[in-house]
Amino acid sequence: MQKLNAIGCRFLCEPAIEPEYLAAFDPGPADVPVQLLSLGTRNSGPVGIRPAQSAFVPDASIFDAFATCTEAGPDILLEEDGDASICSPSPAAREKAHLEIFEAVRSFLSEEGE
């Protein structure tokens, strides 16, 4: 498996990279600032990366990075032998998590762009 270097990355979002895939990343030196955004569990990212900034959304889970489920979402997941809890909590809670994730990333990019 090819190692991916952190160079060129602007931020790392854990839901996009499940823990079992983190071995594919080389935590070597990066020429750009990195933000570690933890959802639900503080500092849950890869070992060896020293982020320029860390952000934490305590009431979120990795699934809160997904779009808000439709009313049919849980039933569709169950029909496909999936986990309907992916659609939890309520749409309002998912939207709140989206806003907190957005604000954390926006803040980081705004600070780095100055």
N, C-alpha and C positions, 0 to 999 in steps of 0.2 A: 504494500500500500504506500502510495506516495505521501511524503510528509508535506503538510501545508505550512508555510511560514506566516507569521502574523503581520509581516510587512504589507502595507496597503489596507489593512483592516481599520475601520474607523470605530467600530464597537462590536462586542460579542454578545449575542442574545442566547442565553442557555436553551430555550425551547427549540431553537433552530439546530442546536447541536446536542444531541442526547449524550449523557455521560459515557456510554460505551464507545462513542466515536471520537472522544477527546484525544485518544492516543494518536490519532492521525495528525494532530497539530503539533508543530514544533514551538515550544514556548520561548524560543530564542529571542534575541533582541529585535525589537520593532522600531522603526523610524517614525512611527506615528503614535499619538496618544490612544490608549485603549480604555473603554469603559466596561466595567463588569456590572451587569444588571442581574441581580438575584431576585427570583420570584418565589416568595413563600419561605425560603430558607436562606438566611444571611450567609454571604460568602460561599455559595455553593458551586462556584465555577471551578475551572481547571487549576490545578496546582502548578506553580511556577510562573504564572503570569502576574506581573505587577501592574495593575491598572493605574492610569492617571486619575481615575475617579471610579468609585463604587457607588451603586445605587441599589436600594432595597425596596421592594414592594411587598410588605408583610402579608397582606390579605389576598395574595395572588398565588396561583399555581402555574406550572408549566403550560397547562391547557388554556390559561387566560391570555396567552399570546395568539390563540386562534380566534377566528371571527365568532361573533355571538351566534349561538345556535338558533335556528328557526324553531317554530313549535313542533315541527315534524322531526327535528334533529335526533332527540333521544330514541324515538321509535325506529328511525332509519338505522341508527347504530345498533340497536338490539336485533333488528332483522339481519344484520350482517355479522352477528356474533361479536359486536363491539361493546365498548363500555359506555353506557349512557351517562355515567358520571362526568364524562368529558364535557357535557353540556351544563354541568353545575358550576357555580351556583346560579342565581337568577340572572336574566339578561342585564338587569340594572347593575349587579355586582360585576359582571364581565365588562360592561361599558366603563365602570369606575376604574377597574384594573387597566383597561386600555388607555384611559386618560392619564393615569399615573405613569404607565410605561412611556407614553408619548412625551409627557412633561420631563421625565428623567432624560430621555434621549435628546429632546429639544434643548434642554439646559446644557447638556454636555456639548452638543454640537455648537451652540451659541458661544459658550465659553472658549472652545477651541478655535472658533473662527475669528476671535478678536485679535 
